[in-house]
Amino acid sequence: LGYRVRDQKLEKDTQESESESFDVNLDISLDPVPLAEKSGDGKESNKKSSDIVSEKEEYNMIQQNLRQIYQSAKEHSHPSKVNIVLRTTPQSAQIESMFPVFGLSRSMVEDHPHLRHTYRNLLKRLQGKHKEAVLAGKNRLNPFEVGSFIMEGLEEVMERSATLSEDGNHASITIIAQVSINCKEIFCVRDVESGEIIQGYSDGQPRDVTHLVRFEMVVREKLADVDSLDDLEDGDWELELGRWQITDWDDMCNGNVFFT
């Protein structure tokens, strides 16, 4: 019996040391949400969550639409008590793509919904220019003409962005990056009463998992040291960096795109 107890203690110590090696170490059991909370009183919680959203929403670590997926999960929770185990450690990361969206930010599109199709409308205008040239018996626009048209369009977008900003002087640029994060991960969701595995694996073995995470950061551009039109040539463009915000992972929000 003494050997058996010693073996169990050794196994427990090994499990604890292994779990401590994970950056995220979650093992929690959740009771089902009462039916009354599911059906009737969600409005108050929705109101509270909407009250949290402010003009500085872009400084939240996780974007509102992604947060709401987890908040709404409460209304569709499993009917019995569940145990959730999540242990994960990032091993490496790779940037898959990164690009700027000039003149737009989420907050600006929310305040001015017609701006959502800014770039689609710019493309339609370019296609119209091509069509006009062909109907006039000319060739389609050459690369130089296309580049000039796009630059003029971007200047319009940035000027409008600055005009619509709080102080009428800051143009917004949203930087969007997609990153693959490779992790060692243990994940299991189990029905406590029946022992049924709802999601994941029950063997407790770490697996190689890659998560695709989408980030956004709003950068604001301002022309500094300009007191009059005569100072335009001597002015410098200053960039005000925002904070990286997670807007989607594993396509749970289908990219959570705000500008198309």
Summary of the structure (lengths in Angstrom):
residues: 260
radius of gyration: 26.1
end to end distance: 68.0
largest distance: 96.7
contacts: 655
relative contact order: 0.16
helix: 42%
strand: 32%
